[in-house]
Amino acid sequence: MYHTPYGDRILLDAERSLFTHSLGMLVDMLAEGDLDFGVASFQQLQRNQKLVTLYRSARALLHPDEPVLELTAVVESAVATVYEFVKDLIDEEIDGRDVPGESFWRSLVLEAAREQTAIDELPEVTDDDTQTWAFVVDCLAGCVLWDNDYESQAILDMPPEESKRFRATLGMTDDYYTDVAPDPPDEQISLYVDALRGLTANAR
């Protein structure tokens, strides 16, 4: 289970499909080598840490019997990366760098948005305004992520007492920003890649 603004829950139906399709492509790319996916907190991790953190986050979001995962900057940045990647994929789709005329990713986003958001007017599946699609994806991410505190590293520079009060006000644990992602040896990484591919194959 995952602690979202709408309670402890897992992703279902179209929301689940969008997340797992994006995650599956991320995993395939990370299996080939490290890449920059645009979310600074996630990008600071080593490749092996990225894969492990994606696995932990995905387990929580996709399995009802998984204990609720403690939210940290590392965990939330991994989830944010999956949604940010959707924006990149839509941009590629609109630019024709994917299959010309296809609207696969926009269709996934629309289906999820119809189930999960209260946007008054959703775009047509053929709409080519990338900013419009980025807004819809951000709304979907907001159904899982509380905010973008995972990017607010300035708290680490605050005096200890001020930092403690700030975290308490926002409901953060003491180790929200200092939690370190596991960094398994290279020989174990294929196990995480296979496990992630199993999660995405079973959940799409």
RODO-2510 file (C-alpha; in nm, 4 decimals, decimal comma):
residues 204
     n   res          X          Y          Z
     1     m     0,0000     0,0000     0,0000
     2     y     0,1048     0,3593    -0,0588
     3     h     0,0214     0,6624     0,1558
     4     t    -0,1467     0,9045    -0,0880
     5     p    -0,3505     1,2227    -0,0323
     6     y    -0,6581     1,0007    -0,0749
     7     g    -0,5598     0,7447     0,1836
     8     d    -0,3496     0,4304     0,1892
     9     r    -0,4252     0,2570    -0,1388
    10     i    -0,2916     0,0899    -0,4510
    11     l    -0,3314     0,1889    -0,8131
    12     l    -0,6139     0,0249    -1,0042
    13     d    -0,7547     0,0092    -1,3556
    14     a    -0,6473     0,2858    -1,5970
    15     e    -0,4355     0,4638    -1,3361
    16     r    -0,2480     0,1399    -1,2788
    17     s    -0,2058     0,0786    -1,6511
    18     l    -0,0535     0,4216    -1,7126
    19     f     0,1902     0,3839    -1,4240
    20     t     0,3041     0,0342    -1,5166
    21     h     0,3520     0,1139    -1,8846
    22     s     0,5730     0,4099    -1,7979
    23     l     0,7575     0,2130    -1,5304
    24     g     0,8182    -0,0733    -1,7723
    25     m     0,9891     0,1565    -2,0201
    26     l     1,1965     0,3167    -1,7451
    27     v     1,3167    -0,0235    -1,6310
    28     d     1,4081    -0,1294    -1,9849
    29     m     1,6161     0,1851    -2,0239
    30     l     1,7866     0,1491    -1,6851
    31     a     1,8637    -0,2146    -1,7628
    32     e     2,0796    -0,0867    -2,0489
    33     g     2,2543     0,1878    -1,8492
    34     d     2,2096     0,4958    -1,6328
    35     l     2,0116     0,7902    -1,7701
    36     d     1,8887     1,1319    -1,6555
    37     f     1,5111     1,1271    -1,6140
    38     g     1,4738     1,4877    -1,5016
    39     v     1,3864     1,4629    -1,1302
    40     a     1,6914     1,5906    -0,9429
    41     s     1,6444     1,3909    -0,6223
    42     f     1,6111     1,0690    -0,8205
    43     q     1,8925     1,1553    -1,0564
    44     q     2,1344     1,1892    -0,7645
    45     l     2,1011     0,8160    -0,7015
    46     q     2,3297     0,5593    -0,8577
    47     r     2,1748     0,3298    -1,1193
    48     n     2,1460     0,0366    -0,8788
    49     q     1,9797     0,2587    -0,6191
    50     k     1,7325     0,3829    -0,8795
    51     l     1,6249     0,0306    -0,9669
    52     v     1,5846    -0,0759    -0,6041
    53     t     1,3878     0,2368    -0,5160
    54     l     1,1615     0,1947    -0,8172
    55     y     1,0990    -0,1640    -0,7088
    56     r     1,0121    -0,0682    -0,3494
    57     s     0,7814     0,2104    -0,4654
    58     a     0,6119    -0,0023    -0,7301
    59     r     0,5525    -0,2887    -0,4863
    60     a     0,3762    -0,0485    -0,2529
    61     l     0,1666     0,1045    -0,5304
    62     l     0,0645    -0,2229    -0,6932
    63     h     0,0264    -0,4806    -0,4149
    64     p    -0,2513    -0,4561    -0,1539
    65     d    -0,0721    -0,6948     0,0838
    66     e     0,2454    -0,4853     0,0852
    67     p     0,2979    -0,2887     0,4102
    68     v     0,2513     0,0873     0,3738
    69     l     0,5820     0,2299     0,2569
    70     e     0,7318     0,5144     0,4591
    71     l     0,7459     0,8240     0,2434
    72     t     1,0899     0,9761     0,1987
    73     a     1,2380     1,2106    -0,0594
    74     v     1,3989     0,9110    -0,2295
    75     v     1,0730     0,7151    -0,2527
    76     e     0,8627     1,0075    -0,3719
    77     s     1,1208     1,1156    -0,6279
    78     a     1,1075     0,7667    -0,7804
    79     v     0,7290     0,7838    -0,8152
    80     a     0,7510     1,1382    -0,9531
    81     t     1,0003     1,0178    -1,2131
    82     v     0,7507     0,7646    -1,3486
    83     y     0,4982     1,0439    -1,4072
    84     e     0,7564     1,2881    -1,5441
    85     f     0,8592     1,0200    -1,7917
    86     v     0,5007     1,0061    -1,9186
    87     k     0,5337     1,3737    -2,0154
    88     d     0,8483     1,2953    -2,2133
    89     l     0,6770     1,0083    -2,3903
    90     i     0,3819     1,2286    -2,4845
    91     d     0,6194     1,4954    -2,6165
    92     e     0,7865     1,2322    -2,8341
    93     e     0,4483     1,1070    -2,9506
    94     i     0,3366     1,4565    -3,0510
    95     d     0,6671     1,5322    -3,2232
    96     g     0,6314     1,2173    -3,4290
    97     r     0,9419     1,0598    -3,2818
    98     d     0,7267     0,7601    -3,1941
    99     v     0,4851     0,6205    -3,4546
   100     p     0,3349     0,9064    -3,6590
   101     g    -0,0368     0,9456    -3,5945
   102     e    -0,0322     0,7290    -3,2849
   103     s    -0,1794     0,8533    -2,9557
   104     f    -0,1022     0,5595    -2,7268
   105     w     0,0284     0,7606    -2,4309
   106     r    -0,2340     1,0307    -2,4605
   107     s    -0,5024     0,7611    -2,4611
   108     l    -0,3608     0,6078    -2,1430
   109     v    -0,3530     0,9474    -1,9732
   110     l    -0,7099     1,0282    -2,0772
   111     e    -0,8426     0,6963    -1,9485
   112     a    -0,6688     0,7473    -1,6148
   113     a    -0,7821     1,1100    -1,5905
   114     r    -1,1453     1,0174    -1,6514
   115     e    -1,1263     0,7811    -1,3539
   116     q    -0,9144     0,9820    -1,1124
   117     t    -0,9402     1,3570    -1,1665
   118     a    -1,2045     1,6261    -1,1619
   119     i    -1,0746     1,8266    -1,4571
   120     d    -1,3698     2,0041    -1,6167
   121     e    -1,2533     1,9754    -1,9756
   122     l    -1,0087     1,7083    -2,0821
   123     p    -0,8240     1,7462    -2,4125
   124     e    -0,9053     1,5428    -2,7179
   125     v    -0,6768     1,2463    -2,7704
   126     t    -0,5338     1,4177    -3,0803
   127     d    -0,4543     1,7445    -2,8993
   128     d    -0,0899     1,8366    -2,9640
   129     d    -0,0444     2,0975    -2,6885
   130     t     0,2290     1,9514    -2,4669
   131     q     0,1558     2,1944    -2,1830
   132     t    -0,2049     2,0779    -2,1680
   133     w    -0,0928     1,7172    -2,1370
   134     a     0,1689     1,8076    -1,8771
   135     f    -0,1081     1,9632    -1,6665
   136     v    -0,3221     1,6490    -1,6883
   137     v    -0,0267     1,4270    -1,5957
   138     d     0,0520     1,6561    -1,3003
   139     c    -0,3080     1,6142    -1,1817
   140     l    -0,2695     1,2369    -1,1993
   141     a     0,0599     1,2538    -1,0112
   142     g    -0,1215     1,4603    -0,7488
   143     c    -0,3496     1,1634    -0,6844
   144     v    -0,0422     0,9783    -0,5544
   145     l     0,2088     1,2417    -0,4447
   146     w     0,1292     1,4967    -0,1756
   147     d     0,3485     1,7731    -0,3190
   148     n     0,7020     1,8213    -0,4434
   149     d     0,8764     1,8325    -0,1055
   150     y     1,1131     1,5660    -0,2369
   151     e     1,2809     1,8452    -0,4359
   152     s     1,3031     2,0945    -0,1466
   153     q     1,6552     2,0293    -0,0297
   154     a     1,6823     2,3746     0,1325
   155     i     1,5549     2,2273     0,4597
   156     l     1,8882     2,0478     0,4982
   157     d     2,0577     2,3863     0,5341
   158     m     1,8284     2,5056     0,8131
   159     p     1,9387     2,5129     1,1781
   160     p     1,8445     2,1795     1,3430
   161     e     1,5559     2,3130     1,5556
   162     e     1,4067     2,5110     1,2683
   163     s     1,4376     2,2068     1,0417
   164     k     1,2656     1,9892     1,3013
   165     r     0,9733     2,2330     1,3353
   166     f     0,9409     2,2555     0,9578
   167     r     0,9272     1,8776     0,9166
   168     a     0,6772     1,8439     1,2015
   169     t     0,4497     2,1047     1,0415
   170     l     0,4500     1,9157     0,7129
   171     g     0,4191     1,5744     0,8756
   172     m     0,7613     1,4550     0,7606
   173     t     0,9641     1,1928     0,9390
   174     d     1,3039     1,2966     1,0741
   175     d     1,4809     1,1001     0,8020
   176     y     1,2622     1,2188     0,5124
   177     y     1,5563     1,3880     0,3412
   178     t     1,8399     1,1827     0,4849
   179     d     1,7116     0,8324     0,4116
   180     v     1,9644     0,6514     0,1927
   181     a     1,8483     0,4172    -0,0821
   182     p     1,9930     0,0633    -0,0749
   183     d     2,2813     0,0135    -0,3175
   184     p     2,3066    -0,3568    -0,4014
   185     p     2,6055    -0,4984    -0,5886
   186     d     2,5922    -0,5277    -0,9655
   187     e     2,5482    -0,9046    -0,9548
   188     q     2,2093    -0,8607    -0,7838
   189     i     2,0709    -0,5991    -1,0204
   190     s     1,9374    -0,8484    -1,2740
   191     l     1,7131    -0,9818    -0,9967
   192     y     1,5591    -0,6370    -0,9447
   193     v     1,5212    -0,5812    -1,3179
   194     d     1,3411    -0,9150    -1,3534
   195     a     1,1224    -0,8402    -1,0496
   196     l     1,0266    -0,4995    -1,1886
   197     r     0,9466    -0,6476    -1,5269
   198     g     0,7310    -0,9036    -1,3505
   199     l     0,5425    -0,6272    -1,1704
   200     t     0,4776    -0,4349    -1,4882
   201     a     0,3865    -0,7415    -1,6942
   202     n     0,1339    -0,8558    -1,4350
   203     a    -0,0192    -0,5136    -1,3779
   204     r    -0,0666    -0,3624    -1,7236
***
